[in-house]
Amino acid sequence: MPPTLVMPGSSDLYFTLEDAAWEAQRMPRARCQPLVSQWGHCTGAPGRNSQDSRVVLEACRQLLAR
């Protein structure tokens, strides 16, 4: 099974950090890496916030390099 990265937004009230961490603990080879942002449910949305996009792309690059 390939590695999995779960990246919940730290301020997302719909898909909460706590729920994402719980889910990641139950998936083989998964880890939870919160995306710290004030954008709530829109955290990490493409084109919304350039800093969020850089963090997501770097996390993907590292995951795929494994």
Stockholm file with secondary structure:
# STOCKHOLM 1.0

chainA/1-66         MPPTLVMPGSSDLYFTLEDAAWEAQRMPRARCQPLVSQWGHCTGAPGRNSQDSRVVLEACRQLLAR
#=GR chainA/1-66 SS CCCEEECCBTTCSSSCHHHHHHHHHTSTTEEECCBCCSSGGGTTCTTTCHHHHHHHHHHHHHHHTC
#=GC SS_cons        CCCEEECCBTTCSSSCHHHHHHHHHTSTTEEECCBCCSSGGGTTCTTTCHHHHHHHHHHHHHHHTC
//
